Amino acid sequence: MTTAAPRAEGRIRTYARLAKLDIFDYYLSLPLVLSLLPLGLLTDPRILVLLGLFLLGEVVLMASLVAFDDLTGYRDGSDAINYGPDAPARRKLRKPLVAGTLTPEQVRRFAWAAFATGALLWAAAVGLAPEPPLWALALTALMLVLYPQYSYGLKLSYIGLQECYLAAIGWVLVLAPYGLAGGELSGLVLVQAALFGLGPLLFGVYSNTNDVRGDRAVGRITVATMTSAAGNRRFVLALTLAEMALIVGAPLLGLVPWWFAFALAPTLILRGWQFTLGFRHGDILRARRMGIHVHRITTVLLIVVNLVVRQS
């Protein structure tokens, strides 16, 4: 079977594909943080600039991460398998190295330039923080160090830490800017940060399920590659039930308002359907896409919850 050559496109669009700018799910952390912070802090222009710089840093650092990921996936051959001619549901142009629209050296230079730019933006954000708590500084520094380590450097996603990494990014991208801006930790903040981190994880594990053949071929350690199909299904079910338990249990523990679970009922329903779609109907990629939408819907619901709490 032959495949058509990738169509020509502008260099800016090619780099935008490399940076995966259309997948903005982690960047929703900023609207969530804005809804969690007290209104008094949001009237301070310095805080708004701080949050803007942190968001720009997020975007650029994530571009660095996915560029390094593409570089590693191209070099070890896993992307050629997962985005090859026998995987027509995956858009090859999303992988410029596989599509032949960028060279490895171009991608490497882009990744390091993006990392350096993101580090400068986060340093500027920290410099504007009025009285940053130590935990917020530590989270920011730790995440900055770990950004290139996902599939480059230490290759954390290759040695069994991918699932933890996907969730940890979401947790840090809520808690770090919230703390730098002067927010105080509470049950509501911690629960929402946990839910935000679980969102990307609960579409990442569906990607892993789909990519198991390519990942196994290069020795990438994920739950999907290290267990049977049934074991992986149980793992994804456990994550799904854990998120549901957090939503239902948090009000019972007094961490969030009593009506929290009712407000997030759409998330509970959609997560159940996502699992059914992926593992009972066997449509893993569609379930993955659904997981992206569920994360976005959940974030909007959390913001609405915060706005109601703020008015009460």
Stockholm file with secondary structure:
# STOCKHOLM 1.0

chainA/1-312         MTTAAPRAEGRIRTYARLAKLDIFDYYLSLPLVLSLLPLGLLTDPRILVLLGLFLLGEVVLMASLVAFDDLTGYRDGSDAINYGPDAPARRKLRKPLVAGTLTPEQVRRFAWAAFATGALLWAAAVGLAPEPPLWALALTALMLVLYPQYSYGLKLSYIGLQECYLAAIGWVLVLAPYGLAGGELSGLVLVQAALFGLGPLLFGVYSNTNDVRGDRAVGRITVATMTSAAGNRRFVLALTLAEMALIVGAPLLGLVPWWFAFALAPTLILRGWQFTLGFRHGDILRARRMGIHVHRITTVLLIVVNLVVRQS
#=GR chainA/1-312 SS CCCCCCCCCCHHHHHHHHHTTTCCGGGGHHHHHHHHSCHHHHTCHHHHHHHHHHHHHHHHHHHHHHHHHHHHHHHHSHHHHHTSTTCTTSCGGGSHHHHTSSCHHHHHHHHHHHHHHHHHHHHHHHHHCSSCCHHHHHHHHHHHHHGGGTTSTTCGGGBTCHHHHHHHHHHHHHHHHHHHTTCCCCHHHHHHHHHHHHHHHHHHHHHHHHTHHHHHHTTCBCHHHHSCHHHHHHHHHHHHHHHHHHHHHHHHTTSSCTTHHHHTHHHHHHHHHHHIIIIISCCHHHHHHHHHHHHHHHHHHHHHHHHHHHHC
#=GC SS_cons         CCCCCCCCCCHHHHHHHHHTTTCCGGGGHHHHHHHHSCHHHHTCHHHHHHHHHHHHHHHHHHHHHHHHHHHHHHHHSHHHHHTSTTCTTSCGGGSHHHHTSSCHHHHHHHHHHHHHHHHHHHHHHHHHCSSCCHHHHHHHHHHHHHGGGTTSTTCGGGBTCHHHHHHHHHHHHHHHHHHHTTCCCCHHHHHHHHHHHHHHHHHHHHHHHHTHHHHHHTTCBCHHHHSCHHHHHHHHHHHHHHHHHHHHHHHHTTSSCTTHHHHTHHHHHHHHHHHIIIIISCCHHHHHHHHHHHHHHHHHHHHHHHHHHHHC
//
